[in-house]
């Protein structure tokens, strides 16, 4: 399972791409494609963000 840091790095990597390729980035950085896709598209947030009270 990928750590939150790995997922955040993968999202940053996608944001830097002209045409984001979620599958290739997930393979390259060792994260689940679906998790990366959901996080990149804003459908989910990290556990820390979900449980913060701020």
N, C-alpha and C positions, 0 to 999 in steps of 0.2 A: 504494500500500500504506500502510495506517495505521501510525503509529508506536506503540510500546508505551505512550507517554504518552496518546495519543488513545484507545487501547483501555481503559486504566485509568480515564480520565475517563468513558468510556461506561459501564463497569461501575459506577462510583460513581453515575452518573446513574440507572441501572437500580435500584440498591439503594435510592435515595431515592424511587422511585415506589411508590405503593400497589399498583397492578397493573402490573408491569413489561411494557413493550411493546418487545420486542427489535427487531423490524423497524423501527418508527418511530424508535427511538433510533439504530439503525445508520444509517438514511438521514439523520437530523438531524445526526449527528456525523461522518458520512463514514467509517464503518468497515464492513468486511464483516460481514454478518449472521451467517454461520456462525461466524466467528471470535469475534464478540461473544457469541454463544449458548454456544459451547464454554467460553469463559473465564468467563462469568457462572455457568454450571452446574458449574464446577470440573473439567471434563473435560480442560482443557489449562491450562498455566501459561506465563508469559512465557519467552522464551529465556534471559534472565538468571537466572530462578529455576531453570530446568531444568539449567543448567550450573554453578550455584554449588555449592561443595563444603561449604558450612556446614550 
